[in-house]
Amino acid sequence: MNPIEIRLATIIDLETLRKLSIQTFTETFESVNTAENLANYIEKSFNTKQLSTEILNVNSAFYIAYSNEEPIGYIKINSNEAQTEPIDINALEIHRIYVINPFYGKSIGQLLLQKAIDIARNNNSSMIWLGVWEENKRALQFYNKHGFVIFDKHIFRLGNDEQTDLLMKIKIQ
């Protein structure tokens, strides 16, 4: 496999990030959600205005993984007030981490997770936390394997469907 490069996304990467977000979210969840709920979530969360706001937020950052200059996955991290839940102001939240299907099982998720861990360490964050759908067994297995533990749960709305996200964390040494 070719070397993977992970780069900080800027507003210049907006369209790349939008396409990658739609592709990876659809690949991950279309088989287990209605088309209407999926479309509503994508329109709300991955439109140009929303993603621009997120990219330009100083407390959020997107990192895109590339293979041969092709975007293959990304991670979005939040700190301080950008965190989606008031868990810990000294924590780092992984808000999204997705990889396109052809690169599943090729350690791209692990590279993106390591990027978040490195950033958390550099910022003296106490922990990293995230929410993962309780039915997303692949993601739960991935996070368990990397030392994350469940500490709470919350409701995540996908269109008109209320889903339970498990909140997971790992302490940063």
N, C-alpha and C positions, 0 to 999 in steps of 0.2 A: 504494500500500500504506500502511496505517496505521502510525504510529510504533511502534517496538518498545521495550518497557521491559524492562530486565534488573534483577531484584531478588534480593537475598540470601535464600535459603530459610531458614526457621526450623522448629522442630518443629511449628508451626501448619500448615505447608505439607506435612506428611508424606503425607497421602492424595493430594494433588495430585501430589507428586513420585513416589509409588508408581505411580499410574495412568499418568503420563507416561513413567516408566521402562519399564513393561511394554509400553505402546503402541509406543514408539520402538524398543525392542530387538526386539520381535516384527516390526515393519515392516521393520527392517533385516536380520534374520537368518532369518526363518521359511522363506524359499524355498530356503535353502542348508544347513539343518540339520534333523535329525529332530525331530518334534513332541515326542518324549520327552526328548531332550537339551535342547531349548528350554524345556520346562516345568520340568525339574529346575533349570536355571540360574535361571530366573525365580523359582521358589520359594525357592531358596537366597539369591539376591542382592537380591531386591526385596520381601522380606517386611517387615512392619511393624517387627519387632524389629531386623533388620539395618539397615534404613534409618534408624531412630531412632538407633542407635549411631553411624552415619556422620554424621548431621546434628549430633549433639551432640559429636562429636570436634572439639576446638579446632584441630586441625591439618588439618581438612578443611572444605570449603565447597561448597555447591551454589548456583548462580545459575540462576534460571528466567527464560526469555524469555517475554514476554507480548505478544500482539497483541489489542487491545480486551479486555483482562482475561482472555483465554483463554491458557492455557499452551501454548506451541508448541515448546519445546525447553529444554534445560538443559545445564549443564556442571558437572562435579564436579572440584575441584582438591584435591590433597593436598600437604602440605609436611612437613618434618621427618620424624618417625617414622611418619606416616600414609602415606608413599609405599609403594607396593606392592613396590618393589624398592629395595635400598640403592644407588641410582645416585650421588647426591650430596646431602648434607644441606642444601646451599645451593641446591638446585634446586626447581622447582615441577613437580609431575606433573599432567597432565591425565588423570584416571582415566576419565572418561566425557564425551562430548560428543555429543548426539543432538538431532535436529530431526524433528518429525512430517512425514510425506510431503508433505502439501499445501504445506509451506513450503520444500521443497528448492529450491535455485537462487535463493532470495530473500535471500541474504547473512546469514541468521540465524547459521549456523555461524561466519561471519567475525566477526560482532558478539560472539559468545560467546568465540571465540578472542582477540579484542582485549581482552575483559574479563580473561582470564587473563594476557595480556601486560602489561596495566596493573598488575595485582596483583603480578606478578613484578617489575616495575620498582620499584614502591613498596616492596617487601620486599627490594630489592637481591639478588634471586635471580640466580644465574649463568646459568641456562638453564631452559628448559621442556622436558620430555620426556613421552613417551607411548608406549603400545603399540597397534599397529593390526594386525588380522588381515591376513596377507599376501594373502588372497583378496578383501579389501574394496577393490577398485580405486578406487571413488569417494572413499573416505577417503584412500587413498594419494595420489591426484591432488590432493586438497584440501591435504594437508599439504605435499606437494612444492611446490605453487604458493605456499605461504606461507613457504617457506624451511627447512622441516624436512629433516634428513638422517638416513638410517639409520645407527645405530652399533652395533646388536647385535640379538639376537632371543631369545625365550624361548617356552616352551610354555604355552599357555592351554588349560585343560580346560573344555569345554562338555559337561557330562554325561559320557558315556564316550568322547567324541571329543577327541583331542589335536590342537590346532591351533597353528600357528606364528604368533606375533605378532612383527612387526618393531618394534624399539624405535627411535624417532625423536627427534631433539632440535633445538632452535634456541637459539643463544646470545642472551642478553639484553644489550643495550647500555644 
